[in-house]
Amino acid sequence: MHVKWMMVLLMLSFSGFAQKKSIGRLLKNYNTQSVPYISVEELKMKQDEYLILDSRKAEEFEVSHLPNAIRVDDRLDETTLERIRKSNKKIVVYCSVGVRSEDFGEKMIKKTGQPVFNLYGGIFAWKDAGFLILDNEGQPTERVHTFSKNWQDYLSTGIAVY
């Protein structure tokens, strides 16, 4: 019986059930923290103080996004810069988990000299915390674009779309 349980545990660990992919480990591997993080809880509490920029592709944004988010893709064009200048708000940028948004945040800091925050865990962490996300019609949704099938393992709640 003992050997049987060891085999089951071994099979579970190889199949991925025993090891949940960690956004924290992912961010440690890919990010340098050149753009300081803000937690989803802090952003939620002070949402009105921030200009929220979504650095994902259009098809990702259309599936779902944070309330009041502005899609900027990965471009830092004059329209985006003008909007930032007029807002007089602190800036937070996000993507799926926080990797692409760090890259965009670095561009913003170089171009504007303004402080920028990167949403730790991106829209995945926002959704997993139970916070509202909206579809392209501005309606609440459970759907989250996961960029690719491989990335859906980092999302714990909602309906993965890719």
N, C-alpha and C positions, 0 to 999 in steps of 0.2 A: 504494500500500500504506500509506503514511504517513497519508493521509486516512482510510482505513478504520479504522485503530487509534484515531485521534482520535475518530471517530464511536462506536466501541465504548466507549471511556472515558467519553464524554459520556453515552451511554445508560445506562451503569452508574451514574454519579453521580446521574442523575435517577431511576433506578429504586430507589435506596436501597442497592444492594449495596456501593458504594464508601464510603458514609457510615453507620456504625453509630451508632445513637442513644446518647448518652452520659448516664449517670446523673449524672455530675459536672456537666455543663452544665445538666441539668434542676434539680438541687439549687441551683445558683448562681442560677438564674432564679426559683425559687419559695420558697427558704428564706432566712431572715435569720441563721441559725446562733445563734438565741436559746437553743437547747438544744444543748449541746456534743455533737459526734459521738463515737462509739466505733466503731472498725473491727470488721469481722466477725472478723478474726484475733485481736484483743485479747479480744473477747467469748468466742470459742471457747476461748482459753487460760485464761480466768478465769470460765468459765460459772457455777460454783458460788457465786461471790461476788455474783451479780446476780439480782434478781427481774426476769424477762423478761415484759414486757407487750405484747400484740399489739393494736394499735389498729384493725385491719381489721374488716370486717363478718363476721358469722357464716358466711356461705357461703364467704368467702375462707379463713377459719380452718379450716373443715371439710375443704377440699381439701388443705391442708397448712399446717404451722406449725413453728416452731422447737421442739426438745425442751424440755420444762418450761415452755413459754410459757403465759401466762394471757390469755385473750381478754377485753379490756375494751371492745371496740368504740371509740366515741369518747366514751363516757360516763365521767364521773368521779363515780360514786355512792358512797354511804357504805360499801357492801360492799367496793368496790375500795380505798377509803381505809383501811379497817380492816385489810385484808390487807397493805397497804403498811406500816402502823404496826407490825404484828406480825412482819414478816419480818426487820427489822434488816439488810437487804441493800441494796446499791446498786441503783438502778433504771435499767433500760434499756427503752426503748419502741421498737417498730418497726412498719412497715407494709410496703407493697409495695416502695417505694424510699426513703422517708424524708421525704415531704412531710406526709402526714396525721399521722405520728408526731411531727413537730415541733409541730404545732398542739396535739396532746394533751399533749405534754411541757410546753408553755407553761402549759396549764391546771393541770397537776400542780404545777409550780413555784409558781404563784400561790396554789394552795389549800393546799399542804403546806409550802412553804418549803424542801423537800428538794432536793438536787441530782438531776438526771435526765439521762440520756444518750440520744441518738438514734442508732440503728443506721444508720450510713452505708450507703446502698444497699439497706437493708431486707432482706426475705426474698430478693429477686432476687440481691443481692450474696452473701448467705449460700449460696444454692444454687450460684451461679456459682463460688464458692470451693471447691466440692466437699463442703460440709458437709451432714450429715444433716438431712432434714426429714421430718416425720411426718404421716400422714393422720389422720382423725378417730378411727380405731381404734387409733392409736398405732403403726402400722406404717410402715416406711420407704416413701417414695414419690418418684417423679420429677415428679409433677404440681404445678404452681404456678399458683394463681389470679392472673391478670394484671390484674384489675380491669376491663379492657376490651380489645378487640382492639387498639386503638392502643398500649396499654402493653406488649404482648407483645414489641415490638421492643427493649425494655430488658433482657429476659431472654436470656442467651446459652445456657444449658443447661436441661435439663429439658423437660417437656411443658407447654406453655402451655394453661391452661383459663380461660375467661371466660364 
